Amino acid sequence: MGVAAGPIRVVVAKPGLDGHDRGAKVIARALRDAGMEVIYTGLHQTPEQIVDTAIQEDADAIGLSILSGAHNTLFAKVIDLLKERDAEDILVFGGGIIPEADIPPLKEKGVAEIFTPGATTASIVDWVRANVRQPAGA
């Protein structure tokens, strides 16, 4: 979102039918503890709901967490909806059980980064700070 003032705003979302949200909650808390504003959408969100929330909340980024194997479809749909809604300035990153072979096509589609199991919360926080707009005074 460019030069907006205030802390980085991140929507953390669980798209699709995946019912396991422990990892998403851990990331949401780590981002919050690092001074970011976090909007957690809860389980079973559609791509439309996620994009609507990100736009309504004036988010700088969307963090998607998925373990169900539907990452190729759901991540792509979020990216496509952001384009349709003229909101491509909202950075999308994701994590979960995502095979290495699927990461390059996801990045080509527009997903900025993928974090796989074993990624530390510190590395995710550092990546968000380095790649999402900097808050005023930074």
BELTARA-V836523 format. One record per helix or strand of 2 or more residues. SS is the DSSP state (H for helix, E for strand). FROM is the first residue (numbers start at 0). TO is the last residue. Records with the same first field share a line. If there is no record, write none. Layout:
BEGIN
SS=FROM-TO / FROM-TO
END
This chain:
BEGIN
E=8-12 / 36-39 / 60-65 / 90-95 / 112-115
H=21-32 / 46-55 / 70-83 / 99-108 / 120-130
END
